[in-house]
Amino acid sequence: NSVLHCPTPRASSCSHLHLQTSCSRGGPARQGLHSETPRRLDPTLCQPFIFPMLVLIGDSVHTPEMHGWMFYRFKMLNCHISAAPASVCSPSSLVQATPTTFGDLRLANGHSAQRRRVTSGPPPSGLQDWLHTFQMWSGPERLLALDELIDRCETSQVKHMMQVIEPQFQRDFISLLPKELALYVLTFLAPRDLLQAAQTCRYWRVLAEDNLLWREKCREEGISECASSRRRRPSAAVSEWKSTYIRQHRIETNWRKGDTREPMVLKGHDDHVITCLQFSGDLIVSGSDDNTLKVWSAITGKCLRTLTGHTGGVWCSQMAATTVISGSTDRTLRVWDAESGECVHTLYGHTSTVRCMHLNGNRVVSGSRDTTLRVWDVSTGRCEHVLTGHLAAVRCVQYDGRRVVSGGYDYMVKVWDPETEVCLHTLQGHTNRVYSLQFDGVFVVSGSLDTSIKVWDAETGGCVHTLTGHQSLTSGMELRDNILVSGNADSTVRVWDIRTGQCLHTLQGPNKHQSAVTCLQFCRGLVLSSSDDGTVKLWDLRTGAWLRDVVALQSRGSGGVVWRIRASDTRLVCAAGSRNGTEETKLLVLDFDLDEKNKETD
């Protein structure tokens, strides 16, 4: 008999188990029946249920009862299990009750001892003597005889043997395991396989609906929050974590593949340009050069209220919950309550257009064409600090709650301590206006009209990398961890690793934008880019591959423009229009948190 060493997925207390078997699928020459050399367990040599039990259970087998149970199952296949120490497993009490022949095995499996017999004629003479001789042989001799016999059988005869033998080895080992071990085995299945397993039988369905099992699957996919669909809560019989997983999978599929639903269209601002766009929860806020902001319902598409008070065009905005802050050419900032439409504060101080702002917590930092930055308390409306030092208009600003970073038309990037109003670093290197910034607390990334992107160390002020490749103005960037995505007027989008300075992908090719990129968003491992060509394109961040055009205006290529986009995990909002009257000004809202039933109802 060959000795097969059974590996486990990791070091375990069950590593002393060995399987000694007299069962093999081939003859001595093919499978080495008489070899005494220990070898690793080949799964193809085992019956289908042996290997999953040994390998997947692994170090879960600690008790004498489980050792005895395993011994009983293997004995039914004419196998013997040995373990050290011997006191752990004492199967002697089971040997007398365990089957030793195939007929006994059929009887133990609940089948009648009488099976379908061949009725082609009377039995051959000498059959009983042949059977008696076969029973007198040893195990290896029987295997040799069977091997020779199989080689001499016709195909129809082998098929008959398979029909008799195979059903006895199709064991539902999952149902035979204790629930805890059965669930452990199921954790090795992919979610799609779990859904199929649930259709096998009622008990498998109970196991495959286990809430903790699906929580583990959600953890593997990075889904950390168990939240039922906002439209329909799962029934009590369905695992909440399973419902969460299926919902997230459906949303991901809707993003990547889309459907035939038309986006919801929100018309407003007449033929003016939508200059800024925000949304939070189910509220969307659009700002325009018509001096107003509008608050929309993302669910119904209705304009809930128009925020009036500015006497000049609105150029920038920020939003947190229901609080909206807007900056205008009238040199003021206004703080609004989006629920009531009330203007809570009007912030005076700047002497020219408020061009940019960034909100963090209860503070907002604004940058103006008057070359200054101001730090405001949103709740009181008070200006707490004024940062002076730029020599031209401030075009972009970032604030992480500790440091302020600003970029201006003076080609400079500055890092500030807002509490002391001191400029800590002036980052010099660009040779033209700075239009875009990103700041993660460690690195500052600046995009300029000089076509370059520079990565700076925020603490030392040193230039870490200069990213080259774009051919024009870098108008927008998004930074997450060490991955930077940049959109450029040269119609391309590039993906960079800011730690190495390497360009990972250039998002172009036959499906690339045909005009300047206007806005970017990160979402669910995807990149969304909008353009003057009237489209919003979806790209795979990991591979750089184009997936599809999420939005394509009817007037694309002839004046239609997508000015701004904002995305959450489940929604995309686009601000679109034209500069020549070919496309009316509007918002497009796409909701990806829809299942088939919701689609039909809507």
C-alpha positions, 0 to 999 in steps of 0.5 A: 500500500502506498502512503499518501501524506495529506497536506492542509492549507496551513500549518495545523494540529492535524498534520500527523494524519496519514491516509493508507489506501488500497484504492487506486484508479490504475494498475500497478505499472501506471499508479505504483501500487507497490511503491513504498515511497511516501508521496504528496496526495494527488487530488485526482487519485481520491474520490470526490469527497475525500480531498475537500474534507481533508484539505478544506477542514484542515486544522478544524479537526481537533476532537476524538469524535471528529477523528472517529467520524472521518475514520467511518467515512473512509472505511466505507470506501475500503480505506484506513486512516491512521493517526498519532497519537493512537489514543486520539482515534479509536475506531475499533468500536466502529469496525464491526458496523462499517461496510467492507464490500461494495454491496455493504456500501450500497446497503449503508447508503440506503439502497436495496441490496438487490440491484438491476441485473443484466438480463441478456441470458443465463449466467456463464458456467463457472461464474460462482467458482470465478467469484470464489477465486476472486474473494480468496485473492488479496487486495492487491491481487484483486486490483490487478485482476480488475485492471486486466478485466477492465482492459478487456471490456467493451465500451458498453460494459464499462458504461454499465459498471459506471452506472452501477458504481458512480452513484455510490461515490456522489456523496453530499459531504456538505450535509454530513459535516457539522454546520460550522465545518460546512460553512467553513468549506463554503467560504472557499466558494466564489459568490456566484458559486454560492448562489448556485449552491443555494439551488441544490437543496433546501439545506444547502440553501440554508447554509448559503444564506448564512449572514456571517458567510456573506459578511466575509464575502463583502469584506473580501470585496471591500464592502464595509457597510451593511446597508439595505437598498434605499428602495426595498429592504430585504425580507427576513429570510434573506441575509442582509449582507447577501442583499448588500453584496448583490446590490453592490454587484448590481450597481457595479454592473450598471456602471460598467455596462449601463442599460436602456434607461434615459437619464433624468433631465433637469432644465433650468438656468435658461441658456446660461452656463452652469459654472459649478455643481455639487450634490449631497444625499438626494439634493443637487445644487447648480450655480450659474453665471445668471447670478443664481443657484438652484436646488434640485431633487435627485429623486423627482428631478424637480427644482425645489428652490432658487437661491437668489441674492448674488448680484454677479455670476456664481463662479464656485461653490462647496456643499456639506449636508444641507449647507451650501457656500457660493462665491461670486463676481460680486466679491462676496461669499454666501452661506445657504441652507439648501433645505429652506433656501435661506441665506444664512450669512453674506461674507464680505471682505474680498475686493474682487471676484471670488474664484475658488474655495475649499470647505473642510469641517466648519471652515471654508477658505476662499481665493480671489482675483484680489490676490488674497485668501480668506479663512471663514467660520461657516457657522458664524460668518466671521473672517478669521484669517487673511493670507497675503503673498500672491502677486496675481489672482488666486485660481485654485485652493486646497485645505485639509484642516491643517494646511492651506495650499494655493495656486495662482496666476503668478506661476506660484504655489504656496503652502500656508499655516492658516493659524499664524497666517504665515506662508511656509513654502513658496513652490517655484518651478512652473513657467505659466499660470497654475490652474489646478491643485490636489493636496493629500496632507503629504504631497501637493500636486499642481497643474499648469498652463505650461503643460507640466504637472509637478509633485511637491513635498508639503513639509520640505517644499521640494519638487519630487517629480515633474510629470510631463506628457500633456500638451496643453493646460491641465484643467482638472485633477483627482488624487486618491492615495498615490494615484493621480488622474489628470484631464487636459485641454489636449483631449487626453486623460492620464493616470500617474503614480505620484510616488514614482512619477510614472505615467501608468495609462494614457486614456486615449485611442479610437474612443478618446475625447475629441476636444478639451477635457472639462472635468474628472471624477473617481468612482468605484475603481472607475474614471469619469471624464467630461469634455467639450465634445459633448460626452462623458466617458467611463474608463477602467482605472486599473487597466486604462481601458475605455468602457463606454460613453455614459453620456453623449449629447445629441449636439456632440461635435457641433457645439454641445458641451458637458461642463461639470460632472459629479459622481457618487457610488450610485449616481452621476450628475452632469451639467450640459449645454452649449455656447452656440445654442445647439443644446439647451442648458440642463442637468442629466441625472443617472441613477445606477442603484436600480434593479429590474423591478425598479426599472419596470416600475419607473 
